[in-house]
Amino acid sequence: MASPTENYSEKFLKRLAGRTDLDDALKKLDKLTQEEARMAIAQNRKAIQNVDDRVRGVGAKVNSVGSGVKEVNNKVTVLIDGTSTVFSC
């Protein structure tokens, strides 16, 4: 003879087995979860692209400053060579 708990579980499972809305809800949740993951990946890619663009901009500015330093160095060298002045530190 089945215990009351086993009888209740059996009735519950029989009711649950006949319902497709639970399965449909789980499929929809899975689909929404996958869509959310794709959206998060797209947002991350956009953020990474923005950072990459900014780093390239900083790199261009550093190169520009480096060129300016070279120009100053060349002018100082010409000045020193032209006057034969030696600076001591």
Kinemage of the C-alpha trace (Angstrom):
@kinemage 1
@onewidth
@group {chain A} dominant
@subgroup {mainchain}
@vectorlist {calphas} color= white
{ca met a 1} P 0.000 0.000 0.000
{ca ala a 2} L 1.341 3.446 -0.917
{ca ser a 3} L 1.963 6.046 1.767
{ca pro a 4} L 0.065 9.370 1.631
{ca thr a 5} L 3.268 11.154 0.595
{ca glu a 6} L 3.882 8.811 -2.323
{ca asn a 7} L 0.258 9.139 -3.389
{ca tyr a 8} L 0.477 12.962 -3.308
{ca ser a 9} L 3.759 12.949 -5.266
{ca glu a 10} L 2.287 10.661 -7.890
{ca lys a 11} L -0.770 12.899 -8.347
{ca phe a 12} L 1.462 15.981 -8.550
{ca leu a 13} L 3.703 14.413 -11.193
{ca lys a 14} L 0.712 13.288 -13.243
{ca arg a 15} L -0.672 16.841 -13.208
{ca leu a 16} L 2.727 18.309 -14.031
{ca ala a 17} L 3.354 15.865 -16.886
{ca gly a 18} L 0.205 16.966 -18.677
{ca arg a 19} L 1.121 20.652 -18.580
{ca thr a 20} L 3.168 22.096 -21.396
{ca asp a 21} L 3.114 25.671 -20.122
{ca leu a 22} L 5.941 24.924 -17.690
{ca asp a 23} L 8.083 23.525 -20.485
{ca asp a 24} L 7.179 26.499 -22.692
{ca ala a 25} L 8.091 28.922 -19.908
{ca leu a 26} L 11.484 27.245 -19.432
{ca lys a 27} L 12.169 27.432 -23.176
{ca lys a 28} L 11.233 31.114 -23.229
{ca leu a 29} L 13.458 31.776 -20.196
{ca asp a 30} L 16.347 30.020 -21.938
{ca lys a 31} L 15.770 32.072 -25.096
{ca leu a 32} L 15.648 35.337 -23.124
{ca thr a 33} L 18.802 34.399 -21.207
{ca gln a 34} L 20.658 33.757 -24.469
{ca glu a 35} L 19.431 37.062 -25.903
{ca glu a 36} L 20.562 38.903 -22.780
{ca ala a 37} L 24.007 37.311 -23.062
{ca arg a 38} L 24.295 38.414 -26.707
{ca met a 39} L 23.304 41.960 -25.763
{ca ala a 40} L 25.880 42.041 -22.967
{ca ile a 41} L 28.572 40.835 -25.384
{ca ala a 42} L 27.607 43.553 -27.880
{ca gln a 43} L 27.824 46.237 -25.184
{ca asn a 44} L 31.229 44.951 -24.072
{ca arg a 45} L 32.521 45.016 -27.633
{ca lys a 46} L 31.326 48.613 -28.040
{ca ala a 47} L 33.036 49.642 -24.793
{ca ile a 48} L 36.260 47.921 -25.838
{ca gln a 49} L 36.163 49.685 -29.208
{ca asn a 50} L 35.760 53.060 -27.452
{ca val a 51} L 38.738 52.323 -25.192
{ca asp a 52} L 40.785 51.215 -28.197
{ca asp a 53} L 39.967 54.455 -30.037
{ca arg a 54} L 40.953 56.530 -27.006
{ca val a 55} L 44.251 54.666 -26.596
{ca arg a 56} L 45.056 55.289 -30.243
{ca gly a 57} L 44.348 58.994 -29.688
{ca val a 58} L 46.686 59.090 -26.706
{ca gly a 59} L 49.341 57.277 -28.737
{ca ala a 60} L 49.100 59.902 -31.479
{ca lys a 61} L 49.501 62.695 -28.911
{ca val a 62} L 52.544 60.974 -27.382
{ca asn a 63} L 54.111 60.679 -30.829
{ca ser a 64} L 53.420 64.350 -31.424
{ca val a 65} L 55.085 65.316 -28.135
{ca gly a 66} L 58.022 63.052 -28.992
{ca ser a 67} L 58.461 64.892 -32.283
{ca gly a 68} L 58.412 68.223 -30.449
{ca val a 69} L 61.091 67.022 -28.028
{ca lys a 70} L 63.267 65.942 -30.959
{ca glu a 71} L 62.906 69.397 -32.516
{ca val a 72} L 63.934 71.095 -29.266
{ca asn a 73} L 66.865 68.702 -28.923
{ca asn a 74} L 68.004 69.515 -32.464
{ca lys a 75} L 67.764 73.268 -31.817
{ca val a 76} L 69.754 72.961 -28.572
{ca thr a 77} L 72.376 70.890 -30.380
{ca val a 78} L 72.659 73.511 -33.131
{ca leu a 79} L 72.870 76.271 -30.537
{ca ile a 80} L 75.582 74.489 -28.582
{ca asp a 81} L 77.540 73.536 -31.705
{ca gly a 82} L 77.176 76.997 -33.184
{ca thr a 83} L 78.507 78.846 -30.106
{ca ser a 84} L 80.923 76.192 -28.892
{ca thr a 85} L 79.474 76.687 -25.414
{ca val a 86} L 79.673 73.787 -23.020
{ca phe a 87} L 77.069 73.600 -20.276
{ca ser a 88} L 77.938 71.841 -17.088
{ca cys a 89} L 75.437 70.524 -14.614
